[in-house]
Amino acid sequence: MIEEQPPYASGAAQFGKANGFLCALRLQTNVAGRCLFLCWLLLMVLTPHSSRIGGPTTLVLVLSLAVAVQAALILCLLSTALNAPVAVGIGAAILAVTWLIEYTGVNTGLLFGHYRYLSLLRPQVAGVPVQVPVAWLMMLPPAWAVGAAIATGQTKAHPSRSWLNDLSIALVSGLAFTAWDLFLDPQMVAWGFWQWHTPGFYFGIPLVNFAGWATAASAITFALMRIVAFDRLPLESLAIVYTTTWLLQTVGLAFFFSLPGPALAGFLGMGIFSALAWRRLLDRSE
């Protein structure tokens, strides 16, 4: 005979999950992180209106500030969990490697296909806008959190973690990161920030570009996982950044930038990863 649960059991379980999640979030964020999160939100809300107020130059300025603040937020979250020197090292590695990848891509077409950055997005270093490596930094760690939650479902160190486990996390993280580009690339092309030599199947973007994003993001993630304690990542707070980006991009592209197709594709792409990650994260918060 199956014993029925009391009617309040489900509610108590949900309360336990919410309480566990909030406790984890409090431990993962400090005052600086919360302030940076609010500043980032404000800049993201202002971005759709900036071009109407001051034209393309103002749009680039506000967008650049939003990218910088989000990257600072990510470093702050990583510093709280891993300590500042490790966070700075991760940030420096991402900036250096992704600049090299972008420089190679612009000059050879390797990984992403043939494209070029236009003069509107400045300043540039050897033809690569400085905002681009910073954008990799601001979204790769949130994708790591999503990948770690989906692939392993654990936040604490696991002594038996192997290279195969790391590879599975890296691959899922790379795909979660690439899902963001379903929003990004059509948006940046529409704004005149970069241009493809031969427009492709996905709203003018070649499909090879997404394969390149997934490959590069997965490779960077796997390499860092071999030297950094990824088991200590602040998964809940990084996942909030990922999910907030998903929601803001969906609303921005659908209602402000007249890009309903990429808005729907990105909504579905990032939304799937967000839903799967939060299911694991909330289950662990009991």
matplotlib code that plots the C-alpha trace (Angstrom):
import matplotlib.pyplot as plt

x = [0.0, 1.4, 1.3, 0.0, 2.1, 0.5, -0.9, 1.7, 4.6, 4.9, 4.8, 7.4, 9.7, 9.3, 10.0, 13.1, 14.4, 13.8, 15.5, 18.5, 18.8, 18.7, 21.3, 23.6, 23.1, 23.9, 27.2, 28.2, 27.6, 28.9, 27.9, 30.1, 28.6, 25.1, 25.8, 27.5, 24.5, 22.1, 24.4, 24.5, 20.7, 20.3, 22.7, 21.0, 17.6, 19.1, 20.7, 17.6, 16.9, 20.5, 20.5, 17.4, 18.8, 22.3, 22.6, 25.1, 27.9, 25.8, 24.7, 28.3, 29.2, 26.3, 26.8, 30.5, 29.8, 27.3, 29.9, 32.6, 30.2, 29.0, 32.6, 33.5, 30.5, 31.7, 35.2, 33.7, 31.6, 34.6, 36.8, 34.3, 34.3, 37.9, 39.9, 41.0, 44.3, 42.6, 39.7, 42.1, 44.2, 41.0, 40.0, 43.5, 43.6, 40.2, 41.0, 44.3, 43.1, 39.9, 41.7, 44.0, 41.1, 39.3, 42.5, 43.0, 39.4, 39.4, 42.6, 42.1, 38.4, 39.4, 36.7, 34.0, 34.2, 35.2, 34.1, 35.4, 34.7, 33.5, 34.8, 31.8, 32.9, 36.0, 38.6, 40.3, 43.5, 44.9, 41.4, 39.7, 37.4, 38.4, 34.7, 34.8, 37.2, 35.5, 32.2, 33.7, 34.8, 31.3, 29.4, 31.8, 31.6, 27.8, 27.9, 30.2, 27.7, 24.9, 27.2, 28.3, 24.7, 23.4, 26.3, 27.0, 24.3, 26.8, 28.2, 30.8, 34.2, 34.1, 37.3, 36.6, 36.2, 37.9, 39.0, 35.8, 33.6, 35.4, 35.0, 31.2, 30.9, 33.1, 30.9, 27.6, 29.1, 30.3, 26.8, 25.2, 27.6, 26.8, 23.1, 23.7, 25.1, 21.6, 20.8, 24.1, 25.3, 22.1, 21.9, 25.5, 25.2, 22.0, 23.8, 26.7, 29.3, 30.6, 30.0, 30.1, 31.8, 29.2, 25.8, 24.7, 21.6, 20.8, 19.4, 22.5, 25.0, 26.9, 26.3, 30.1, 30.2, 28.2, 30.3, 33.4, 31.8, 31.0, 34.5, 36.4, 34.3, 34.5, 38.2, 38.9, 36.6, 38.2, 41.7, 40.8, 39.1, 42.3, 44.0, 41.2, 38.9, 35.6, 33.9, 34.0, 32.2, 29.3, 26.8, 23.6, 24.8, 26.4, 23.3, 21.3, 23.5, 22.9, 19.2, 18.9, 20.9, 18.4, 15.4, 16.9, 18.0, 14.6, 12.7, 15.3, 15.3, 11.6, 10.2, 12.9, 15.2, 12.7, 14.5, 11.6, 13.3, 16.6, 14.5, 12.5, 15.5, 17.6, 14.6, 14.3, 18.1, 19.2, 15.8, 16.4, 19.8, 18.4, 15.5, 17.7, 20.3, 17.7, 16.0, 19.3, 20.2, 16.9, 16.8, 20.2, 18.9, 16.6]
y = [0.0, 3.4, 5.9, 9.3, 12.4, 15.1, 17.9, 20.3, 18.1, 19.5, 23.1, 22.4, 20.8, 23.8, 26.1, 24.1, 24.4, 28.1, 28.6, 26.5, 28.4, 31.8, 30.6, 29.5, 32.8, 34.9, 33.0, 33.5, 37.2, 40.2, 43.9, 44.7, 41.8, 42.9, 46.5, 45.4, 43.2, 46.2, 48.5, 45.9, 45.5, 49.3, 49.5, 46.6, 48.3, 51.6, 49.9, 49.7, 53.4, 54.7, 54.6, 56.7, 59.2, 59.7, 57.5, 54.7, 56.2, 56.3, 52.8, 51.6, 53.5, 52.1, 48.6, 48.8, 49.9, 47.0, 44.5, 45.9, 45.9, 42.4, 41.2, 42.9, 41.2, 37.8, 38.4, 39.5, 36.3, 34.2, 36.0, 35.3, 31.6, 31.0, 34.0, 37.1, 35.9, 32.8, 34.9, 37.4, 34.6, 33.0, 36.4, 37.1, 33.7, 34.1, 37.6, 36.5, 33.3, 34.7, 37.7, 35.3, 33.2, 36.3, 37.7, 34.4, 34.2, 37.7, 37.1, 33.5, 32.6, 29.7, 28.3, 30.9, 31.5, 34.7, 37.9, 41.4, 43.9, 47.3, 50.6, 51.4, 49.0, 50.6, 50.7, 47.8, 45.9, 44.5, 44.6, 43.0, 45.2, 45.1, 44.5, 41.1, 39.2, 40.9, 39.6, 36.1, 36.7, 37.9, 34.9, 31.9, 31.4, 31.6, 28.9, 26.9, 27.0, 25.8, 23.0, 21.8, 21.8, 19.8, 17.4, 16.5, 18.1, 18.7, 21.8, 20.2, 18.8, 15.2, 13.2, 10.8, 13.5, 12.4, 13.9, 12.3, 14.1, 17.4, 16.8, 16.3, 19.5, 21.4, 20.2, 21.1, 24.5, 25.1, 24.5, 26.6, 29.5, 29.0, 29.3, 32.9, 33.5, 32.7, 36.2, 37.9, 37.5, 38.6, 41.5, 42.7, 42.4, 44.4, 47.1, 47.2, 46.0, 43.1, 41.7, 38.3, 38.0, 35.4, 35.6, 32.3, 30.2, 31.5, 35.0, 35.8, 34.0, 31.0, 27.8, 27.2, 30.2, 28.3, 25.2, 27.5, 29.0, 25.6, 24.2, 27.2, 27.6, 23.8, 23.8, 26.8, 25.3, 21.9, 23.4, 25.6, 22.7, 20.8, 23.6, 25.4, 24.0, 24.1, 22.3, 25.5, 27.6, 29.7, 27.9, 29.6, 33.2, 32.5, 30.7, 33.8, 35.9, 33.4, 33.3, 37.1, 37.5, 35.1, 37.1, 40.5, 39.4, 37.9, 41.0, 43.3, 41.6, 40.9, 44.2, 46.9, 45.7, 44.2, 40.8, 38.4, 35.4, 35.5, 36.4, 33.2, 31.0, 32.4, 32.1, 28.4, 27.8, 29.5, 28.6, 24.9, 25.2, 27.5, 25.1, 22.0, 23.8, 25.2, 21.9, 20.4, 23.4, 23.6, 19.9, 20.2, 23.1, 21.0]
z = [0.0, -1.0, 1.8, 0.7, 1.4, 3.6, 1.5, 2.8, 1.7, -1.8, -0.6, 2.0, -0.6, -2.9, 0.1, 0.9, -2.7, -2.8, 0.6, -0.4, -3.6, -1.8, 0.7, -2.1, -3.9, -0.7, -0.3, -3.9, -4.2, -2.2, -2.2, -5.2, -7.2, -6.5, -7.5, -10.7, -11.5, -11.1, -13.2, -15.9, -15.9, -16.2, -19.1, -20.9, -20.5, -21.9, -24.9, -27.1, -26.5, -26.9, -30.7, -30.9, -28.4, -29.9, -33.0, -33.6, -31.6, -28.5, -29.1, -29.3, -26.1, -24.1, -25.4, -24.6, -21.1, -20.7, -21.9, -19.6, -16.5, -17.2, -17.5, -14.2, -12.7, -13.9, -12.5, -9.2, -8.9, -9.8, -7.3, -4.5, -5.3, -6.5, -5.1, -7.0, -8.5, -10.0, -11.4, -12.9, -14.4, -16.0, -17.3, -18.8, -20.4, -22.0, -23.3, -24.8, -26.4, -27.8, -29.3, -31.0, -32.3, -33.6, -35.2, -36.9, -38.0, -39.5, -41.4, -42.5, -42.1, -39.9, -37.6, -38.3, -42.0, -43.8, -42.1, -41.1, -38.4, -39.6, -38.4, -36.2, -33.5, -32.0, -30.5, -32.4, -31.9, -35.2, -36.7, -33.7, -31.6, -27.9, -27.0, -28.7, -26.3, -23.4, -24.6, -24.6, -21.0, -20.0, -21.3, -21.1, -17.3, -17.3, -20.0, -17.8, -15.0, -17.3, -18.7, -15.3, -14.0, -17.0, -17.4, -13.8, -11.6, -8.8, -7.2, -4.8, -5.5, -6.8, -6.2, -9.1, -11.7, -14.9, -18.2, -19.7, -17.2, -18.0, -21.7, -21.3, -19.3, -21.9, -24.8, -23.1, -22.1, -25.6, -27.0, -24.3, -25.2, -28.9, -28.2, -27.2, -30.7, -32.2, -30.8, -31.2, -34.7, -36.6, -34.2, -34.7, -38.5, -38.5, -36.4, -38.9, -36.5, -38.7, -42.1, -43.7, -47.1, -48.2, -46.2, -44.9, -44.2, -40.7, -41.2, -43.2, -40.9, -42.2, -40.3, -40.0, -37.7, -35.0, -35.4, -34.9, -31.7, -30.3, -31.1, -29.7, -26.5, -25.8, -26.3, -24.1, -21.4, -21.4, -21.2, -18.2, -16.5, -16.4, -14.3, -12.5, -9.7, -11.7, -8.9, -7.0, -9.6, -8.3, -10.4, -9.2, -9.6, -13.0, -14.2, -13.2, -15.5, -18.3, -17.9, -17.5, -20.8, -22.4, -21.3, -22.2, -25.6, -26.3, -25.4, -27.1, -30.5, -30.6, -29.5, -30.0, -32.8, -35.2, -35.4, -34.5, -36.2, -34.2, -31.1, -31.4, -32.3, -29.4, -27.1, -27.8, -28.0, -24.7, -23.1, -23.4, -21.7, -19.0, -18.3, -18.1, -15.9, -13.4, -13.1, -11.8, -9.7, -7.9, -7.3, -5.5, -3.4, -1.2]

ax = plt.figure().add_subplot(projection="3d")
ax.plot(x, y, z, "-o")
ax.set_aspect("equal")
plt.show()
